[in-house]
Amino acid sequence: MAHKDDEQPTGSGAGPDETGPEENTSGPAPSGEQPDAEGLTIDDILGAEQTPEAAAEDAGSDREASLLIDLKRLQAEYANYRRRTEEQREREIERAKGEAVKGLLPVMDDLDRAAKHGDLVEGSPLAAIGDKVRAVAERLGVVSYGTVGDVFDPQQHEAIFQAPTPGATESTILEVVEVGYRLGSVELRPAKVVVAVPA
């Protein structure tokens, strides 16, 4: 005869080794304590000491940034050096041209005097020679200056005589005795002029 204690319970009741649905459900961990795949929380990760590998990586990044700054500085210095060198080279070329052109200035002065005396008749051999000489000077970049009526500039003009002139309000060129010439930034010769000054 079977005893009640020997009967196995039937139905959907949970056994001693089983847990109910509420006990088996795991919800999210509280904020700041959510474990990662290795069981670490965010607080654990943020508070962890930096490893030697991470420190070496940071040091490498700082080194790369420092080298990049040095490279940019060197590039700027090289660009400035090239600019200064180019400017110096251009000045030296102008000076060399200027020394060569100075030999033409007396010839050009003679041509100016001949033109004032009416000796450079159009079509004459002398006029043709004068045109060729002036063309060479112009091709080299020679610029003449000093015109009657211009304001007197002591940086460009050399006053050989000052003539008090009634009605003059400022110093102006009254007569050009010798034309001035320059080549680029090189002053070949100042213009020699007579200056009209206020009386």
VMD Tcl script that draws the C-alpha trace (Angstrom):
set ca {
  {0.00 0.00 0.00}
  {1.49 3.30 -1.08}
  {2.00 6.07 1.37}
  {1.18 9.66 0.63}
  {4.77 10.58 1.25}
  {5.94 8.28 -1.55}
  {3.80 9.96 -4.20}
  {5.51 12.32 -6.56}
  {3.82 15.70 -6.94}
  {2.42 16.39 -10.33}
  {1.60 19.61 -12.06}
  {3.62 22.70 -12.96}
  {5.00 23.43 -9.53}
  {8.68 24.18 -9.24}
  {11.00 21.60 -7.84}
  {13.52 22.22 -5.16}
  {16.30 22.85 -7.74}
  {14.27 25.11 -9.94}
  {13.68 28.81 -9.57}
  {10.63 30.79 -10.43}
  {10.44 33.10 -13.37}
  {10.95 36.20 -11.25}
  {14.05 34.81 -9.62}
  {15.56 33.76 -12.99}
  {15.16 37.17 -14.65}
  {18.25 39.39 -14.43}
  {17.71 43.12 -14.99}
  {20.33 45.72 -15.95}
  {22.94 46.57 -13.44}
  {22.67 49.94 -11.77}
  {24.11 52.87 -13.70}
  {27.87 53.15 -13.36}
  {28.19 49.52 -12.37}
  {27.24 47.76 -15.60}
  {29.81 45.02 -16.10}
  {31.57 44.58 -19.41}
  {32.59 41.30 -21.02}
  {35.33 40.81 -18.44}
  {33.14 41.69 -15.50}
  {34.48 45.26 -15.10}
  {32.27 48.22 -14.43}
  {32.63 51.70 -15.97}
  {33.89 53.00 -12.64}
  {36.53 50.28 -12.62}
  {37.70 51.27 -16.12}
  {37.77 55.02 -15.44}
  {39.54 54.57 -12.15}
  {42.10 52.10 -13.43}
  {45.75 53.08 -13.46}
  {47.36 53.76 -16.87}
  {49.29 50.79 -18.16}
  {52.86 51.14 -19.44}
  {51.64 50.37 -22.94}
  {49.06 53.20 -22.84}
  {51.60 55.60 -21.37}
  {54.05 54.73 -24.16}
  {51.32 55.32 -26.76}
  {50.52 58.76 -25.29}
  {54.20 59.64 -25.22}
  {54.48 58.63 -28.87}
  {51.56 60.89 -29.80}
  {53.16 63.83 -27.98}
  {56.44 63.15 -29.77}
  {54.70 63.09 -33.17}
  {52.96 66.42 -32.42}
  {56.27 67.98 -31.38}
  {58.00 66.74 -34.54}
  {55.15 68.10 -36.68}
  {55.53 71.55 -35.09}
  {59.29 71.46 -35.70}
  {58.72 70.45 -39.33}
  {56.30 73.34 -39.93}
  {58.78 75.76 -38.34}
  {61.59 74.50 -40.57}
  {59.37 74.81 -43.65}
  {58.56 78.44 -42.77}
  {62.23 79.24 -42.16}
  {63.20 77.65 -45.49}
  {60.51 79.61 -47.35}
  {61.80 82.87 -45.80}
  {65.37 81.92 -46.68}
  {64.42 81.27 -50.31}
  {62.56 84.59 -50.52}
  {65.53 86.53 -49.09}
  {67.93 84.70 -51.39}
  {65.79 85.45 -54.44}
  {65.53 89.12 -53.51}
  {69.31 89.32 -52.97}
  {69.94 87.63 -56.31}
  {67.67 90.09 -58.12}
  {69.47 93.04 -56.49}
  {72.85 91.64 -57.54}
  {71.61 91.22 -61.12}
  {70.34 94.81 -61.13}
  {73.69 96.08 -59.82}
  {75.60 94.12 -62.47}
  {73.33 95.49 -65.20}
  {73.68 98.96 -63.75}
  {77.47 98.85 -63.97}
  {77.22 97.83 -67.62}
  {74.62 100.49 -68.42}
  {76.64 103.29 -66.81}
  {78.96 103.11 -69.80}
  {76.04 104.08 -72.04}
  {75.08 107.19 -70.07}
  {77.68 109.55 -71.59}
  {76.60 108.42 -75.06}
  {72.96 109.07 -74.20}
  {73.92 112.52 -72.84}
  {75.60 113.30 -76.17}
  {72.47 112.19 -78.00}
  {70.34 114.50 -75.83}
  {72.63 117.46 -76.61}
  {72.56 116.63 -80.30}
  {68.77 116.50 -80.22}
  {68.62 119.96 -78.53}
  {70.84 121.40 -81.27}
  {68.73 119.81 -84.01}
  {71.45 117.43 -85.17}
  {69.29 114.29 -84.93}
  {67.41 114.79 -88.17}
  {64.92 111.97 -88.77}
  {66.34 109.50 -91.25}
  {69.96 110.56 -90.73}
  {72.65 108.02 -89.74}
  {73.19 109.77 -86.41}
  {69.46 109.58 -85.60}
  {69.46 105.86 -86.43}
  {72.41 105.25 -84.10}
  {70.66 107.20 -81.34}
  {67.50 105.11 -81.73}
  {69.51 101.90 -81.43}
  {71.33 103.06 -78.29}
  {68.08 104.09 -76.61}
  {66.44 100.80 -77.60}
  {69.25 98.85 -75.91}
  {68.91 100.89 -72.73}
  {65.14 100.43 -72.72}
  {65.49 96.68 -73.25}
  {67.79 96.48 -70.23}
  {65.16 98.23 -68.11}
  {66.77 101.67 -67.85}
  {64.29 104.43 -66.94}
  {65.03 108.15 -67.33}
  {63.49 110.83 -65.12}
  {63.63 114.56 -64.58}
  {61.09 116.69 -66.41}
  {60.48 120.42 -66.35}
  {57.55 121.21 -64.06}
  {57.99 118.16 -61.79}
  {58.12 118.74 -58.03}
  {61.70 118.81 -56.79}
  {62.61 115.64 -54.88}
  {66.07 115.68 -53.22}
  {66.05 111.86 -53.25}
  {65.99 111.85 -57.06}
  {67.15 115.30 -58.18}
  {70.37 117.16 -57.64}
  {69.82 120.93 -57.54}
  {72.73 122.73 -59.17}
  {71.02 126.10 -58.88}
  {67.97 127.57 -57.12}
  {66.14 130.38 -58.87}
  {63.70 132.47 -56.79}
  {60.57 132.62 -58.94}
  {57.61 134.94 -58.31}
  {54.36 133.04 -58.04}
  {56.03 129.72 -57.22}
  {54.33 127.99 -54.27}
  {56.70 125.01 -54.05}
  {60.07 123.92 -55.37}
  {59.73 122.68 -58.95}
  {62.12 121.82 -61.76}
  {62.73 124.87 -63.91}
  {65.35 123.34 -66.21}
  {66.88 119.87 -66.69}
  {70.63 120.10 -67.14}
  {71.27 116.34 -67.07}
  {68.64 113.59 -67.14}
  {68.60 111.07 -64.28}
  {68.59 107.31 -64.79}
  {67.65 104.30 -62.70}
  {67.57 100.55 -63.26}
  {64.95 98.85 -61.13}
  {65.81 99.81 -57.55}
  {69.36 100.87 -58.47}
  {69.92 104.60 -58.86}
  {72.37 105.03 -61.72}
  {72.53 108.82 -61.60}
  {70.38 111.60 -60.12}
  {68.91 114.23 -62.42}
  {70.80 117.54 -62.32}
  {68.27 120.36 -62.39}
  {67.67 124.05 -61.86}
  {65.01 124.49 -59.18}
  {62.39 127.23 -59.10}
  {61.74 128.22 -55.47}
  {59.19 130.67 -54.01}
  {60.53 134.23 -54.18}
}
mol new
graphics top color blue
foreach p $ca { graphics top sphere $p radius 0.5 }
foreach p [lrange $ca 0 end-1] q [lrange $ca 1 end] { graphics top cylinder $p $q radius 0.2 }
display resetview
